[in-house]
Structures are given as structure tokens and as C-alpha cells.
Amino acid sequence: MSRQKEDIEELLQSCKQGNRRAQMKVYDRYYRAMYNTAVRIVKDPATAEDIMQESFLSAFTRLHTFKGEVTFGSWLKRIVINNSIHHYRKQQKRQEVGLESVLYKVEDNDGASTDHGSTERMAQKVMETMKQLKDSYRVSLTLHLIEGYDYEEVSEIMDISYGNCRTLISRAKESLRKKLTAPQV
């Protein structure tokens, strides 16, 4: 067993016993990745921060249900994604979701090599173009391409059939491709 896995297991045991320092260590280890996951779905940094905090609270209170079948990070990410999707759907019902503030920006790195710089510019263009997609396309592509979930997992998270999920992602990719190749006006 790797040292890092042993370390997280020890921390989780301490968390189960209510050790606040262990909880802080777990939080410090995972908060940045969980925040990035939330902000890509809900599109608002402050809301993503709230969702992340709620997700950690939920994880710590339900830690006894964590069976270790997947890594703790994967389990926690699933909680964050579920909370983000739940919030997103709630906002959609209220029609308070703004389309213009979708995903965090990929930062430009001025000291990067030419190849790295062009890759970053292309990544930036893809992320910016994803903002222009329909919400369902943006969310499905974020889960599938950025978060790495397979079709079955995306269909579960979005509460749609497997076939609809494949179709949705296929159409989302095609829409993204058309927007990326369209001549700039």
C-alpha cells in the first residue's frame, strides 16, 4: 500500500472520531480540485465555494458510509458533482442561471514555450467556446471530457438514459466543433 493511501486512511479514521485537525488536513488536500469541479458546473465562483463547503460537511458527516471501494477523492468528487448538479437544476427552475459565466479561464503562461503556449491558447479557446453551448451540452461535456466520467456515469449524474447521454454528448461535441471551426466575425 502506498504511503499516501495509508496517510489518507489514517486521516479518515481520525476524521471519523471527530478530529478537527485531521478534517482540516483532508480539506487542504482536496479543496482546490473540488472547487474546480464545482465551478465548472455551476459557473459562479461564490456558489462553487458554498457547494464545496457543503460537500465537505456532507462527506465528514457521512464518512461512516465510505466503504473504500473507490478512492476517497473519487467519492468526495461524486458528492461535489451531485451537489453541483442539484444546485444547477434548482437554479434552472428559477431561471437565474446566466449563460455568460460558465467555466473558469485557463490562465495564460507568458513563460511557456511556443508549443505549450499554443496548446494553452487552444485550451482557452475551447473553454471559452464551451461557454456558448447550451447548458445541457456544456454540463455533459464538462462531466465527460474534463471530469473523465464515462457515458454510464454521466447518464446517472444527469438522470438521463444511457442512449440519451451518448446522443447528448455526441451533439454537444458536434456543436463545439462547429463553433470552433466557424469563421471569426
N, C-alpha and C positions, 0 to 999 in steps of 0.2 A: 504494500500500500504506500502511495506517495506521501511525503511529509505534509504537503499542502492539504491532501484529503484527510489525513489524520488530524491536522490542525483544525480544519473546519468542523470535523466530527466532535472534537473536544469542545470547541466553542459552542456548538449547538447543544451539547449536553449541559454546559453551563447556562445557556440561554433558557433551557427547559426548567432549570432550577431558579430562574428569575434574576440571574446575574446581569446587572445593567452594563458593566464593563464589557462583558462578552457580547452583549447585544450591540453595543457601540462599535466593537471590532468587526462584527458581521456587517453592520450598516456601512462602515467605512470601506469595507472590501467590495460591496456590491452597489452602493448608491448611484454611482456615476452611470453604470451600464443600465440600471433600472430606470433612471431618469431619462436617458436617451431613448429607451424603448417607449416610455410613456409619451414623450414629447412628439415622437414620430406619428403617434396615433391621434392624440388629442389636439395637437397643433398649437398649444398655448403653454409657454414655459411655467407660468404660475400654477396652472391647473395640473400640469405634469408633475410639478413638485408636490402638490397636495396628494395626487394619486399615488406617487411613490411613497410618501409618508404613510398613507393609509394602508398601502400594500405591505410595508414592513410591519406595521402594527398587527395587521391581519396574520401575517406569517408568524410573528412571535407568539400570538395568542393561539394559533392553530398548529404550532410546531409539533405537538404530540401526534398529528396526523401524517407528518412527513415520515414515509417508510424507507427512504433511501433507495428506492427503485430507480430514480434518476438523480442527477447531481442536485445539490441544494440550489445552486444558481439557476438551473432549469426550472425547478419547482417554483422558486421565487419569481422568475420571469413570467411564468404562466399566470401567477396571481396578478402581476402588474398588467399583463396584457388583458386578462379578463376584466380587471377594474377599469382599464382604459377604454376597452370596447363598451363596457356598461355605461361609463360616463359619456362616451361619444354618442351612443344611441339615445341617452336621455337628452342630450343637447340637441340632437336631430329632431326629436319630438317637439322640443320648444322652439326649434328653428333659430337657434342662437349661434350656430356654427358658421364662422367666417371662412370662406374658401381661400383667402389670400395668405393666411399664415399657417402653412401646412407643416413643413419639415424644417429641422434645424439646418443651418447652412454648413456646408463643408468649407472649412477655413482655407484660405489661400496661404501657401507657404512660399514666401519670396526666396528663401534659400534653397529651394528644391532644384534638382536637376531638370533639364528640359523634358525628359520623358516623364518624370514624376509630376512636373508642373502641368503638362498636357493631360495626364491622367486625372489630376485633381480638377482641372478646368472642365473636363468631360464629366466627371462625377458631379461637379457643381451644376453643370447644365442639366444632367439627368434629374438631380434633386429638385432643381428649380422647375423643370418641366413637369415633374410629378405633382407639383402644387396646382397645376392647371387641370389635372384629371378630375373626373367625377369622384366624389368621396369614396364610393364603394370600390372603384378601381384603385385609388390611392391606398386605401387600407389593405386591400388584398395583396397588392404588390409589395407594400411595406412588410407585411407578415411573411410573404413567400420569399421575396428576393433579399430583403435586408435582414429580417429576423431569422430566416432559414427554415421556416416551417414547411412541411410538405403539404400536398393538397388535402389530405385527410385531416390534418391538424388545423389547417386554415378553415376548412368547412365546419369543423366543430366549433372553433372560436367564433366564426361569423354566423353560426347557426343556419347554415345553408346545406343543401345536399352536395355530395361529392361531385356529381356531374355539373351542377350549377357552379361550383367552385372552380373546376377546371375551365369551364366556359368563361367565367368572370375574369379569371387570371389571363386567359388567352386574349380576350378582348381588351383587357387593360394593357397588356404588353403591346398589342397592335396599336392601340390609341397612343401610347407613349412613343412607339416607334414613328408613327405618322407625325406627331408633334415635334419630335427631334429632327426629322428629316425635312420638315416643311421649310420653305424659304423664309428667311427673316425679313420682316417688313420694316 
